[in-house]
């Protein structure tokens, strides 16, 4: 299935409340009019990589955002160009 982002643009440096979808950061993250992929070391995936949760998201550079989970763990995300193709979350 092909997905397009539906979120609006946000202001850089502002901390926004952000709910991770139930399939986690590894599935679909729609923020600032784009999709984002987490950038963490292999084998060091936080629980929010595959599970939903609440936290905050901040645009820290034009192509980089930071998610801070409720347990204060931080994950950097990178912007993805265009629509993405994903199968359903199981």
TIRO-2110 file (N, C-alpha, C; in Angstrom, 1 decimal):
// TIRO-2110
0.8, -1.2, 0.0, N, 1, A
0.0, 0.0, 0.0, CA, 1, A
0.9, 1.2, 0.0, C, 1, A
0.6, 2.2, -0.8, N, 2, A
1.3, 3.5, -0.9, CA, 2, A
0.7, 4.5, 0.0, C, 2, A
1.5, 5.2, 0.8, N, 3, A
1.1, 6.2, 1.8, CA, 3, A
1.7, 7.5, 1.5, C, 3, A
0.9, 8.6, 1.7, N, 4, A
1.4, 10.0, 1.5, CA, 4, A
1.2, 10.6, 2.9, C, 4, A
2.1, 11.5, 3.3, N, 5, A
2.0, 12.2, 4.5, CA, 5, A
0.8, 13.2, 4.5, C, 5, A
0.2, 13.3, 5.7, N, 6, A
-1.0, 14.2, 5.8, CA, 6, A
-0.8, 15.3, 6.9, C, 6, A
0.4, 15.2, 7.6, N, 7, A
0.6, 16.2, 8.6, CA, 7, A
0.9, 17.6, 8.0, C, 7, A
0.7, 18.6, 8.8, N, 8, A
1.0, 20.0, 8.3, CA, 8, A
2.5, 20.3, 8.7, C, 8, A
2.9, 21.4, 8.2, N, 9, A
4.3, 21.9, 8.5, CA, 9, A
4.3, 22.5, 9.9, C, 9, A
5.4, 22.3, 10.6, N, 10, A
5.6, 22.8, 11.9, CA, 10, A
6.7, 23.8, 12.0, C, 10, A
6.9, 24.3, 13.2, N, 11, A
8.0, 25.3, 13.4, CA, 11, A
9.2, 24.6, 14.0, C, 11, A
10.4, 24.9, 13.4, N, 12, A
11.6, 24.3, 13.8, CA, 12, A
12.0, 24.7, 15.3, C, 12, A
12.5, 23.7, 16.0, N, 13, A
12.9, 24.0, 17.4, CA, 13, A
11.8, 24.0, 18.4, C, 13, A
10.5, 23.9, 18.0, N, 14, A
9.4, 23.8, 18.9, CA, 14, A
9.1, 22.4, 19.3, C, 14, A
8.9, 22.1, 20.6, N, 15, A
8.6, 20.8, 21.1, CA, 15, A
7.1, 20.5, 20.9, C, 15, A
6.7, 19.5, 20.2, N, 16, A
5.3, 19.1, 20.0, CA, 16, A
5.0, 17.7, 20.7, C, 16, A
3.9, 17.6, 21.3, N, 17, A
3.4, 16.3, 21.8, CA, 17, A
3.3, 15.4, 20.6, C, 17, A
3.7, 14.2, 20.7, N, 18, A
3.6, 13.2, 19.6, CA, 18, A
3.3, 11.8, 20.0, C, 18, A
2.3, 11.3, 19.5, N, 19, A
1.9, 9.9, 19.8, CA, 19, A
2.5, 9.0, 18.7, C, 19, A
3.3, 8.0, 19.1, N, 20, A
3.8, 7.0, 18.1, CA, 20, A
2.7, 6.1, 17.8, C, 20, A
2.5, 5.7, 16.5, N, 21, A
1.4, 4.8, 16.2, CA, 21, A
1.7, 3.4, 16.8, C, 21, A
0.6, 2.6, 16.9, N, 22, A
0.7, 1.4, 17.6, CA, 22, A
1.7, 0.4, 17.1, C, 22, A
2.1, 0.6, 15.8, N, 23, A
3.2, -0.3, 15.2, CA, 23, A
4.6, 0.3, 15.4, C, 23, A
4.7, 1.4, 16.1, N, 24, A
6.0, 2.0, 16.5, CA, 24, A
6.6, 2.9, 15.4, C, 24, A
7.8, 3.4, 15.8, N, 25, A
8.6, 4.3, 14.9, CA, 25, A
9.1, 3.6, 13.6, C, 25, A
9.2, 2.3, 13.6, N, 26, A
9.7, 1.6, 12.4, CA, 26, A
8.6, 1.5, 11.3, C, 26, A
7.4, 1.8, 11.6, N, 27, A
6.3, 1.6, 10.6, CA, 27, A
6.1, 2.9, 9.8, C, 27, A
5.3, 3.8, 10.3, N, 28, A
5.0, 5.1, 9.6, CA, 28, A
5.1, 6.2, 10.6, C, 28, A
5.9, 7.2, 10.4, N, 29, A
6.0, 8.4, 11.2, CA, 29, A
5.7, 9.6, 10.3, C, 29, A
4.6, 10.3, 10.5, N, 30, A
4.2, 11.4, 9.7, CA, 30, A
4.3, 12.6, 10.6, C, 30, A
5.2, 13.5, 10.2, N, 31, A
5.6, 14.7, 11.0, CA, 31, A
6.1, 15.8, 10.0, C, 31, A
5.6, 17.0, 10.2, N, 32, A
6.1, 18.2, 9.3, CA, 32, A
5.9, 17.9, 7.9, C, 32, A
4.8, 17.3, 7.5, N, 33, A
4.5, 17.1, 6.1, CA, 33, A
5.3, 16.1, 5.4, C, 33, A
6.0, 15.2, 6.1, N, 34, A
6.9, 14.2, 5.5, CA, 34, A
6.8, 13.0, 6.4, C, 34, A
7.4, 11.9, 5.8, N, 35, A
7.6, 10.7, 6.6, CA, 35, A
9.0, 10.7, 7.1, C, 35, A
9.2, 10.0, 8.2, N, 36, A
10.5, 9.9, 8.9, CA, 36, A
10.9, 8.5, 9.3, C, 36, A
12.2, 8.2, 9.3, N, 37, A
12.7, 6.9, 9.7, CA, 37, A
13.6, 7.1, 10.9, C, 37, A
13.5, 6.2, 11.9, N, 38, A
14.4, 6.3, 13.0, CA, 38, A
15.8, 6.0, 12.6, C, 38, A
16.8, 6.6, 13.3, N, 39, A
18.2, 6.3, 13.1, CA, 39, A
18.8, 6.0, 14.4, C, 39, A
18.8, 4.7, 14.7, N, 40, A
19.5, 4.2, 16.0, CA, 40, A
20.4, 3.0, 15.6, C, 40, A
21.3, 2.7, 16.5, N, 41, A
22.3, 1.7, 16.2, CA, 41, A
21.6, 0.3, 16.1, C, 41, A
21.9, -0.5, 15.1, N, 42, A
21.4, -1.9, 15.0, CA, 42, A
21.5, -2.6, 16.3, C, 42, A
20.4, -3.3, 16.7, N, 43, A
20.4, -4.1, 17.9, CA, 43, A
20.1, -3.3, 19.2, C, 43, A
20.0, -2.0, 19.0, N, 44, A
19.7, -1.1, 20.2, CA, 44, A
18.4, -0.4, 20.0, C, 44, A
17.4, -1.1, 19.5, N, 45, A
16.1, -0.6, 19.2, CA, 45, A
15.3, -0.3, 20.5, C, 45, A
14.8, 0.9, 20.7, N, 46, A
14.0, 1.2, 21.9, CA, 46, A
12.7, 0.5, 21.8, C, 46, A
11.9, 0.4, 22.8, N, 47, A
10.6, -0.2, 22.8, CA, 47, A
9.7, 0.5, 21.8, C, 47, A
9.8, 1.8, 21.6, N, 48, A
8.9, 2.5, 20.8, CA, 48, A
9.2, 2.2, 19.3, C, 48, A
10.3, 1.5, 19.0, N, 49, A
10.6, 1.1, 17.6, CA, 49, A
9.5, 0.2, 17.0, C, 49, A
8.9, -0.6, 17.9, N, 50, A
7.8, -1.5, 17.4, CA, 50, A
6.5, -1.4, 18.2, C, 50, A
6.5, -0.5, 19.1, N, 51, A
5.3, -0.3, 19.9, CA, 51, A
4.9, 1.2, 20.0, C, 51, A
3.6, 1.4, 20.2, N, 52, A
3.2, 2.8, 20.3, CA, 52, A
3.6, 3.4, 21.6, C, 52, A
3.4, 4.7, 21.7, N, 53, A
3.7, 5.4, 22.9, CA, 53, A
3.5, 6.9, 22.8, C, 53, A
3.7, 7.6, 23.9, N, 54, A
3.6, 9.0, 23.9, CA, 54, A
4.9, 9.7, 24.2, C, 54, A
5.1, 10.8, 23.6, N, 55, A
6.3, 11.6, 23.8, CA, 55, A
6.3, 12.9, 23.1, C, 55, A
7.4, 13.4, 22.8, N, 56, A
7.5, 14.7, 22.1, CA, 56, A
8.4, 14.6, 20.8, C, 56, A
8.1, 15.4, 19.9, N, 57, A
8.9, 15.5, 18.6, CA, 57, A
9.3, 16.9, 18.4, C, 57, A
10.6, 17.1, 18.0, N, 58, A
11.1, 18.4, 17.7, CA, 58, A
11.9, 18.4, 16.4, C, 58, A
11.6, 19.3, 15.5, N, 59, A
12.4, 19.4, 14.3, CA, 59, A
13.7, 20.1, 14.7, C, 59, A
14.8, 19.4, 14.6, N, 60, A
16.1, 20.0, 15.0, CA, 60, A
17.0, 20.5, 13.9, C, 60, A
16.7, 20.0, 12.7, N, 61, A
17.3, 20.5, 11.4, CA, 61, A
16.3, 20.2, 10.3, C, 61, A
16.5, 20.8, 9.1, N, 62, A
15.5, 20.6, 8.1, CA, 62, A
15.2, 19.1, 7.8, C, 62, A
16.2, 18.2, 7.9, N, 63, A
16.0, 16.8, 7.6, CA, 63, A
16.2, 15.9, 8.8, C, 63, A
16.2, 16.5, 10.0, N, 64, A
16.4, 15.7, 11.3, CA, 64, A
15.4, 16.1, 12.3, C, 64, A
14.8, 15.1, 13.0, N, 65, A
13.9, 15.4, 14.1, CA, 65, A
14.3, 14.5, 15.3, C, 65, A
13.9, 14.9, 16.5, N, 66, A
14.2, 14.2, 17.7, CA, 66, A
12.9, 13.8, 18.4, C, 66, A
12.7, 12.5, 18.6, N, 67, A
11.6, 12.0, 19.4, CA, 67, A
12.1, 11.7, 20.8, C, 67, A
11.4, 12.2, 21.8, N, 68, A
11.8, 11.9, 23.2, CA, 68, A
10.6, 11.1, 23.8, C, 68, A
10.8, 9.9, 24.2, N, 69, A
9.8, 9.0, 24.7, CA, 69, A
9.5, 9.4, 26.2, C, 69, A
8.4, 8.8, 26.7, N, 70, A
8.0, 9.1, 28.0, CA, 70, A
9.0, 8.6, 29.1, C, 70, A
9.9, 7.7, 28.7, N, 71, A
10.9, 7.3, 29.6, CA, 71, A
12.2, 8.1, 29.4, C, 71, A
12.1, 9.2, 28.7, N, 72, A
13.2, 10.1, 28.4, CA, 72, A
14.3, 9.6, 27.4, C, 72, A
14.0, 8.4, 26.8, N, 73, A
15.0, 7.9, 25.8, CA, 73, A
14.7, 8.8, 24.6, C, 73, A
15.8, 9.1, 23.8, N, 74, A
15.8, 9.9, 22.6, CA, 74, A
16.2, 9.2, 21.4, C, 74, A
15.4, 9.4, 20.3, N, 75, A
15.7, 8.8, 19.0, CA, 75, A
15.7, 9.9, 18.0, C, 75, A
16.8, 9.9, 17.1, N, 76, A
16.8, 10.8, 16.0, CA, 76, A
16.2, 10.2, 14.8, C, 76, A
15.4, 11.0, 14.1, N, 77, A
14.8, 10.5, 12.9, CA, 77, A
15.2, 11.3, 11.7, C, 77, A
15.3, 10.7, 10.5, N, 78, A
15.7, 11.4, 9.3, CA, 78, A
14.5, 11.4, 8.3, C, 78, A
14.4, 12.6, 7.6, N, 79, A
13.2, 12.8, 6.7, CA, 79, A
13.4, 11.8, 5.5, C, 79, A
12.2, 11.3, 5.0, N, 80, A
12.1, 10.5, 3.8, CA, 80, A
11.4, 11.2, 2.8, C, 80, A
12.0, 11.2, 1.5, N, 81, A
11.3, 11.9, 0.4, CA, 81, A
10.2, 11.1, -0.1, C, 81, A
9.1, 11.8, -0.6, N, 82, A
8.0, 11.2, -1.3, CA, 82, A
7.1, 10.3, -0.5, C, 82, A
6.2, 9.6, -1.2, N, 83, A
5.3, 8.6, -0.5, CA, 83, A
6.2, 7.4, -0.2, C, 83, A
5.6, 6.6, 0.7, N, 84, A
6.3, 5.3, 1.1, CA, 84, A
5.3, 4.2, 0.8, C, 84, A
5.9, 3.0, 0.7, N, 85, A
5.1, 1.8, 0.5, CA, 85, A
5.2, 0.9, 1.7, C, 85, A
4.1, 0.6, 2.3, N, 86, A
4.2, -0.3, 3.5, CA, 86, A
3.0, -1.2, 3.4, C, 86, A
3.1, -2.4, 3.9, N, 87, A
2.0, -3.3, 4.1, CA, 87, A
1.4, -3.0, 5.5, C, 87, A
0.3, -3.6, 5.8, N, 88, A
-0.4, -3.3, 7.0, CA, 88, A
0.5, -3.7, 8.2, C, 88, A
0.2, -3.1, 9.3, N, 89, A
0.9, -3.4, 10.6, CA, 89, A
0.2, -4.6, 11.2, C, 89, A
1.0, -5.6, 11.7, N, 90, A
0.4, -6.8, 12.2, CA, 90, A
0.6, -6.9, 13.7, C, 90, A
END
